Amino acid sequence: MKKEELSYIYLILFQAFLGVLVFLLPFVSKMLTLSILAFGVYYIVKSKNRNNEALVMSAYIVSIEILLRMTDGILLNEFGKYSILIFMFLGMIYSGFSKNALLYWLFLLLLIPGVILATLTLDFETDIRKAIAFNISGPVCLGISAIYCYQRKISFDRLLGVITAFSLPLISVAVYLFLYTPSVKAVVTGTQSNFETSGGFGPNQVSTILGLGVFIFFVQLVLNSKSRLLQIINGGFVIVFAFRGIVTFSRGGILTAMMMIFIFLAVLYYQANSNAKFKIGMIIMLSFVAGMGVWGYSSLQTNGLINKRYANQDARGREKKSQLSGRETLIATEMQMFWDNPILGVGVGRNKEIREKETGIVSASHNEISRMLAEHGSLGLIDLIILLLTPLVLFLINRQNILALSFLTFWLLTINHAAMRLAAPAFVYALSLLKVYTVEEPAIHRK
């Protein structure tokens, strides 16, 4: 067994141990939070970010954030986003950023009017700082991460290293979930999103990270498994995360994972030679068979209720009125705010206040697109156009970042069902802007 493979296995075992430790001793979670942040700063400063250590630590934070939230380990609600901002700033201090990232500076500037408007119009009884931070921290994290990543040269091997950094904390998450709910069959009684199978935390957010885990380990399986043992390990984790994601009964994460994998394989197939296309075809067939097996097992474990959930039915098989678990109403109210305030919007954080006054519904937005339009108006529309088109143009120019379209898909689909509650969509989006190369090039540190 090669040294690299042995190291990977040891890291897996260590992360599994962390999952057990946090489950048995929840207070360890707070210590873990501080330790990760401190180590991340030390790691980047010591290395002077010569090999994009900022990306590695940010990927680790993205995956561990949900475990820290489950166990009340985070000291600030937006800990994940703030940590990534710190890592990105440190990375830029040591290795600079592209002067051509002007579009993302514009993106950040266009957010400012909505913040100013909010400070003038939010109700007095509202905690203005929290209301603004809750809604603006995600876009700011995305903007700064995008500036760091924009056309940053990174080797394909290093990108796979970032993928590995994503994968390791996910193992702790999976171990914690299995310890929290060892028997799925015992806790599934209906077709609503299930908190018991989600570690007692929001199923929508847990499903998002588990879906990301399905994709991450699929990439590990296809691109980063040089031995049969690693193929078995990474393939096994794909199955584990698919099962645990399905039984959260929150559909967004799993559907997103399926789309990411589909796009990833399509890009691989399109760019491959005839011999590689045959192998990719075999991967597609095996993936389909494995997927059917996981679905069948999930159906057995949920007594067929998962079939009804994805068919939008209740436990008795009756079709539900809402296709999107009530999110249509939230989107409709936000779009009305946009039509009523098309220039500057209603201001950051105000959509929740207005919706409560006009409809009596007390709920934060689940859709970042309609929220951006409602709170930022036409400036939000310009920002969304920048976010959508820029990665597509960069991919057409440089197609060596074969994961770029999958990263973009994760961001786009996730913000449509889970907004930007987690740091994941902001950071993963930024990875779609990297300039990946497969042959060795000298490291260039930009000023």
Protein Blocks (a to p, Z undefined) as FASTA:
>chain_A
ZZklmmmmmmmmmmmmmmmmmmmmmmlmmmmmmmmmmmmmmmmmmnnomnopmmmmmmmm
mmmmmmmmmnopafbfklmmmmmmmmmmmmmmmnopafklmmmmmmmmmmmmmmmmmmmm
gcfklcfklmmmmmmmmmmmmmmmmmmmnopacdfklmmmmmmmmmmmmmmmmmmmmmmm
mplklmmcbfbdcfklnoopafklmmmmmmmmmmmmmmmmmmmccbfklmmmmmmmmmmm
mmmmmmnopaklmmmmmmmmmmmmmmmmmmpcfklmmmmmmmmmmmmmmmmmmmmmmmmm
nnommmmmmnopafkopacfblngommmmmmmmmmmmmmmmmnonoehklmmmmmmmnop
acddfbfklmmmmmnommlmmmmmmmmmmmmmmmmmmmmlmmlmmmmmmmmmmmmmnojm
bmmlmmmmmmmmpccdfbdcdddddZZ
